[in-house]
Amino acid sequence: MGRDKPKKIDDETYERELYRLQAELVKVQEWVKATGQRLVVLFEGRDGAGKGGTIKRITEYLNPRVVRIAALPAPSERERGQWYFQRYVEQLPAAGEIVLFDRSWYNRAGVERVMGFCTPEQVGLFFRQAPLFEDMLIEDGILLRKYWFSVSDAEQQKRFASRLNDPMRTWKLSPMDLESITRWEDYSRAKDEMMAYTDTTRSPWFVVESDVKKHARLNMMAHLLSTLAYVDVARPVIEIPERPRPKGYVRPPREASTYVPDHAASLVAG
């Protein structure tokens, strides 16, 4: 059954609050860089739940040298022969970095399990090791946050349909996404068991209701900020120097370089 949607925030209020939260995330970035913190944020949820859109808004004004998105493809043959968590360990941040996982090691508890890409024994091992793995990350000083984006079946269906009819977003639909519709209850049971094993006091799951995308983005970003003891780091005063007088440099003739055609000029009304 679908959930009743709350009254939607108006666009002006949304944009104003989004910008305020993004400004705070810039402060978090500078705090992480200055103090050598390591922040890991996991984004999990069903296909079409709004994870990617939220990540896009979070990173819009951030420095890609500090904040990195980890969205791993299917494991290679070699990776399938590794310890399951190994390829995720390679993505963890060094001091002064933030990594946002667009899906994470919880693939094993979700899509891999439901689609039969792993054995029941491997799932059981994952449930035993995941809390221990996360405890090790936390004990080593990594700030770990886990978010589950919860979307109703009706809203997911609506979003899939909109992607199907939008040539700019059709690429977001894969056969795996479409098959998830017919396996809705399998995914629900898998998620419930995942939560039972891995929603721990030390490393809890935070559920983001995401039927209204704009609400989900603001709610998740505001919550993340509320969990971090960041401070506004003083930045060095920057002054733009005076431009020196020319000293005889002569620019090569325009004909000596190949310029891109002025496409924009063709769009200007005469």
Disulfide bonds with the S-S distance in Angstrom:
none
